[in-house]
């Protein structure tokens, strides 16, 4: 019997504007009220999930940064997996001028200036929708406040980095970076949720591994969990759990890994499936 729901956020559970809205909150609240469990599994940081205030306030587990961090319902870290110094050194030496974010639990370090960072990310449609267009809500200011611009190599080396994000919008340089990471990363893995980005964590950190750890921690059984995802960072999770669902507009790899394909996430397909499984 399915008793637990675990979902990715962007491109899966959230609406087409990458927002947590009242439709979503109503169904997840009903799920919890009926005695079932919900957890989010996302590449987002703490600040990113705080931009979904309804979710942040719910008494649920949060798998963040592609599994490098798990927060319990009281928002205490119960699993933290750090990127190695070896991995950080590779990025610092190989890509000294690249658009990289070295992400800790509470903030982001980048070697870029504030001006260069805004220029680079403003060219990416998803960042404009998720961050730049949220100025009125105050999220843009909160997001930018967490970033330490012009960070030094030593500051990055000594920081407890859980995830490394990168953005490269030019196709050929991006392809070269992907090839290099595939060859060079020894104790880390790149699991990007979309094209033109990288998302690097320790090899022992992934959404799937974090969820399996959570299953052991809570006594959940894999066959009792419904998982939802749409991107490259969801594929392992979708493959490892028998009840797995991907929207029709998910990546080809995610669709192939899922046991069932749902309609587009823009049609609240995941919300509708959760209602069917838990609330009817």
SEVEXZA-507828 format. One record per residue (C-alpha): x, y, z; residue in three letters. Coordinates in steps of 0.5 Angstrom, whole numbers. Layout:
! residues N
+-------+-------+-------+-----+
|    px |    py |    pz |   r |
+-------+-------+-------+-----+
|     X |     Y |     Z | ALA |
...
+-------+-------+-------+-----+
! end
This chain:
! residues 280
+-------+-------+-------+-----+
|    px |    py |    pz |   r |
+-------+-------+-------+-----+
|     0 |     0 |     0 | UNK |
|     3 |     7 |    -2 | UNK |
|     3 |    11 |     4 | UNK |
|     9 |    16 |     3 | UNK |
|    10 |    21 |    -3 | UNK |
|    16 |    24 |    -5 | UNK |
|    17 |    29 |   -10 | UNK |
|    22 |    34 |   -14 | UNK |
|    19 |    41 |   -14 | UNK |
|    21 |    45 |   -21 | UNK |
|    18 |    42 |   -27 | UNK |
|    15 |    37 |   -23 | UNK |
|    10 |    39 |   -17 | UNK |
|    11 |    47 |   -17 | UNK |
|     6 |    50 |   -22 | UNK |
|     9 |    53 |   -29 | UNK |
|    12 |    59 |   -26 | UNK |
|    16 |    55 |   -21 | UNK |
|    11 |    57 |   -15 | UNK |
|     8 |    53 |    -9 | UNK |
|     1 |    55 |   -10 | UNK |
|    -6 |    54 |    -6 | UNK |
|    -8 |    48 |   -11 | UNK |
|    -1 |    45 |    -9 | UNK |
|    -2 |    47 |    -2 | UNK |
|    -9 |    44 |    -1 | UNK |
|    -7 |    37 |    -3 | UNK |
|    -1 |    36 |     0 | UNK |
|    -4 |    39 |     7 | UNK |
|   -10 |    34 |     6 | UNK |
|    -5 |    28 |     5 | UNK |
|    -2 |    30 |    11 | UNK |
|    -8 |    30 |    15 | UNK |
|   -10 |    23 |    13 | UNK |
|    -4 |    21 |    16 | UNK |
|     0 |    20 |    10 | UNK |
|     7 |    23 |     9 | UNK |
|    10 |    27 |     4 | UNK |
|    18 |    29 |     3 | UNK |
|    21 |    34 |    -2 | UNK |
|    27 |    32 |    -6 | UNK |
|    30 |    38 |   -10 | UNK |
|    36 |    41 |   -12 | UNK |
|    34 |    47 |    -9 | UNK |
|    38 |    50 |    -3 | UNK |
|    34 |    52 |     4 | UNK |
|    33 |    59 |     1 | UNK |
|    30 |    56 |    -5 | UNK |
|    25 |    52 |    -1 | UNK |
|    24 |    58 |     3 | UNK |
|    21 |    61 |    -3 | UNK |
|    16 |    56 |    -2 | UNK |
|    13 |    59 |     5 | UNK |
|     7 |    54 |     5 | UNK |
|    12 |    48 |     4 | UNK |
|    17 |    51 |     9 | UNK |
|    12 |    51 |    14 | UNK |
|    10 |    44 |    13 | UNK |
|    12 |    39 |    18 | UNK |
|    16 |    35 |    13 | UNK |
|    22 |    32 |    11 | UNK |
|    26 |    36 |     6 | UNK |
|    32 |    33 |     1 | UNK |
|    36 |    39 |    -1 | UNK |
|    41 |    40 |    -6 | UNK |
|    40 |    33 |   -10 | UNK |
|    41 |    29 |    -3 | UNK |
|    47 |    33 |     0 | UNK |
|    43 |    35 |     6 | UNK |
|    37 |    33 |     9 | UNK |
|    33 |    37 |    14 | UNK |
|    28 |    34 |    19 | UNK |
|    21 |    37 |    20 | UNK |
|    24 |    42 |    25 | UNK |
|    29 |    44 |    20 | UNK |
|    35 |    41 |    23 | UNK |
|    40 |    38 |    19 | UNK |
|    40 |    30 |    20 | UNK |
|    45 |    28 |    14 | UNK |
|    50 |    33 |    11 | UNK |
|    55 |    30 |     5 | UNK |
|    60 |    35 |     3 | UNK |
|    64 |    36 |    -3 | UNK |
|    71 |    34 |    -3 | UNK |
|    77 |    39 |    -3 | UNK |
|    80 |    35 |    -9 | UNK |
|    73 |    36 |   -13 | UNK |
|    73 |    44 |   -11 | UNK |
|    81 |    44 |   -13 | UNK |
|    79 |    41 |   -20 | UNK |
|    74 |    47 |   -21 | UNK |
|    78 |    52 |   -18 | UNK |
|    84 |    50 |   -23 | UNK |
|    80 |    48 |   -29 | UNK |
|    75 |    53 |   -29 | UNK |
|    78 |    60 |   -26 | UNK |
|    73 |    64 |   -30 | UNK |
|    67 |    60 |   -30 | UNK |
|    60 |    62 |   -28 | UNK |
|    60 |    57 |   -22 | UNK |
|    57 |    57 |   -15 | UNK |
|    60 |    53 |    -9 | UNK |
|    54 |    52 |    -4 | UNK |
|    54 |    51 |     3 | UNK |
|    48 |    50 |     8 | UNK |
|    47 |    57 |     9 | UNK |
|    50 |    61 |     3 | UNK |
|    53 |    61 |    -4 | UNK |
|    60 |    63 |    -6 | UNK |
|    62 |    65 |   -13 | UNK |
|    69 |    68 |   -16 | UNK |
|    64 |    73 |   -20 | UNK |
|    63 |    80 |   -19 | UNK |
|    56 |    82 |   -17 | UNK |
|    55 |    85 |   -24 | UNK |
|    58 |    79 |   -28 | UNK |
|    54 |    74 |   -24 | UNK |
|    47 |    78 |   -26 | UNK |
|    49 |    79 |   -33 | UNK |
|    51 |    71 |   -34 | UNK |
|    45 |    69 |   -30 | UNK |
|    40 |    74 |   -33 | UNK |
|    41 |    71 |   -40 | UNK |
|    38 |    64 |   -37 | UNK |
|    30 |    64 |   -38 | UNK |
|    29 |    60 |   -32 | UNK |
|    33 |    64 |   -27 | UNK |
|    29 |    70 |   -30 | UNK |
|    23 |    67 |   -28 | UNK |
|    25 |    64 |   -21 | UNK |
|    29 |    70 |   -19 | UNK |
|    29 |    76 |   -23 | UNK |
|    22 |    76 |   -24 | UNK |
|    21 |    76 |   -16 | UNK |
|    23 |    82 |   -14 | UNK |
|    16 |    85 |   -12 | UNK |
|    16 |    79 |    -7 | UNK |
|    23 |    80 |    -4 | UNK |
|    25 |    74 |    -6 | UNK |
|    30 |    77 |   -11 | UNK |
|    34 |    81 |    -5 | UNK |
|    34 |    75 |     0 | UNK |
|    37 |    71 |    -6 | UNK |
|    42 |    76 |    -8 | UNK |
|    44 |    77 |     0 | UNK |
|    46 |    70 |     1 | UNK |
|    51 |    70 |    -4 | UNK |
|    59 |    72 |    -3 | UNK |
|    61 |    75 |    -9 | UNK |
|    69 |    75 |   -11 | UNK |
|    70 |    70 |    -6 | UNK |
|    78 |    68 |    -6 | UNK |
|    80 |    61 |    -7 | UNK |
|    82 |    60 |     0 | UNK |
|    75 |    62 |     2 | UNK |
|    72 |    56 |    -3 | UNK |
|    77 |    51 |    -1 | UNK |
|    76 |    52 |     7 | UNK |
|    68 |    52 |     6 | UNK |
|    64 |    46 |     7 | UNK |
|    61 |    46 |     0 | UNK |
|    55 |    41 |    -1 | UNK |
|    54 |    42 |    -8 | UNK |
|    57 |    46 |   -14 | UNK |
|    53 |    49 |   -19 | UNK |
|    55 |    52 |   -26 | UNK |
|    52 |    55 |   -32 | UNK |
|    54 |    55 |   -39 | UNK |
|    49 |    57 |   -44 | UNK |
|    54 |    56 |   -50 | UNK |
|    53 |    49 |   -53 | UNK |
|    60 |    47 |   -55 | UNK |
|    63 |    50 |   -48 | UNK |
|    58 |    46 |   -44 | UNK |
|    59 |    40 |   -48 | UNK |
|    67 |    40 |   -47 | UNK |
|    65 |    41 |   -39 | UNK |
|    60 |    35 |   -39 | UNK |
|    66 |    31 |   -42 | UNK |
|    71 |    33 |   -38 | UNK |
|    67 |    32 |   -31 | UNK |
|    65 |    25 |   -34 | UNK |
|    72 |    24 |   -34 | UNK |
|    75 |    28 |   -29 | UNK |
|    71 |    27 |   -23 | UNK |
|    73 |    21 |   -18 | UNK |
|    69 |    22 |   -12 | UNK |
|    63 |    27 |   -14 | UNK |
|    58 |    26 |   -19 | UNK |
|    54 |    31 |   -24 | UNK |
|    47 |    30 |   -24 | UNK |
|    44 |    37 |   -28 | UNK |
|    36 |    37 |   -28 | UNK |
|    37 |    41 |   -35 | UNK |
|    41 |    43 |   -41 | UNK |
|    47 |    48 |   -40 | UNK |
|    47 |    47 |   -32 | UNK |
|    52 |    43 |   -28 | UNK |
|    50 |    40 |   -21 | UNK |
|    56 |    37 |   -18 | UNK |
|    55 |    33 |   -11 | UNK |
|    59 |    28 |    -7 | UNK |
|    59 |    21 |   -11 | UNK |
|    55 |    19 |    -4 | UNK |
|    50 |    24 |    -5 | UNK |
|    44 |    24 |   -10 | UNK |
|    36 |    24 |    -9 | UNK |
|    36 |    17 |    -9 | UNK |
|    41 |    15 |    -4 | UNK |
|    38 |    21 |     1 | UNK |
|    31 |    18 |     0 | UNK |
|    34 |    11 |     1 | UNK |
|    38 |    13 |     8 | UNK |
|    31 |    17 |    10 | UNK |
|    28 |    10 |     9 | UNK |
|    32 |     7 |    14 | UNK |
|    32 |    12 |    18 | UNK |
|    24 |    12 |    19 | UNK |
|    23 |     5 |    17 | UNK |
|    19 |     7 |    10 | UNK |
|    19 |     1 |     5 | UNK |
|    21 |     2 |    -2 | UNK |
|    14 |    -1 |    -5 | UNK |
|    10 |     4 |     0 | UNK |
|    13 |    10 |    -3 | UNK |
|    11 |    14 |   -10 | UNK |
|    16 |    18 |   -13 | UNK |
|    16 |    24 |   -18 | UNK |
|    21 |    27 |   -22 | UNK |
|    22 |    30 |   -29 | UNK |
|    30 |    32 |   -29 | UNK |
|    37 |    28 |   -30 | UNK |
|    38 |    29 |   -22 | UNK |
|    31 |    25 |   -21 | UNK |
|    33 |    19 |   -26 | UNK |
|    36 |    15 |   -21 | UNK |
|    31 |    16 |   -16 | UNK |
|    25 |    14 |   -21 | UNK |
|    29 |     8 |   -23 | UNK |
|    30 |     5 |   -16 | UNK |
|    23 |     6 |   -13 | UNK |
|    17 |     1 |   -16 | UNK |
|    12 |     7 |   -16 | UNK |
|    15 |    12 |   -20 | UNK |
|    12 |    18 |   -24 | UNK |
|    14 |    23 |   -29 | UNK |
|    10 |    29 |   -33 | UNK |
|    10 |    28 |   -40 | UNK |
|    14 |    34 |   -41 | UNK |
|    20 |    31 |   -37 | UNK |
|    27 |    30 |   -40 | UNK |
|    27 |    23 |   -44 | UNK |
|    31 |    20 |   -39 | UNK |
|    26 |    21 |   -33 | UNK |
|    21 |    19 |   -38 | UNK |
|    24 |    12 |   -39 | UNK |
|    26 |    11 |   -32 | UNK |
|    19 |    12 |   -29 | UNK |
|    14 |     7 |   -29 | UNK |
|     8 |    11 |   -31 | UNK |
|     8 |    18 |   -35 | UNK |
|     3 |    23 |   -33 | UNK |
|     0 |    29 |   -37 | UNK |
|     4 |    36 |   -37 | UNK |
|     6 |    39 |   -30 | UNK |
|     3 |    45 |   -32 | UNK |
|    -3 |    42 |   -32 | UNK |
|    -2 |    40 |   -24 | UNK |
|    -1 |    33 |   -26 | UNK |
|     3 |    31 |   -20 | UNK |
|    -2 |    34 |   -16 | UNK |
|    -8 |    30 |   -19 | UNK |
|    -4 |    24 |   -18 | UNK |
|    -3 |    25 |   -11 | UNK |
|   -10 |    27 |   -10 | UNK |
|   -12 |    20 |   -14 | UNK |
|    -7 |    16 |    -9 | UNK |
|    -8 |    19 |    -3 | UNK |
|   -14 |    24 |    -2 | UNK |
|   -20 |    20 |    -6 | UNK |
+-------+-------+-------+-----+
! end
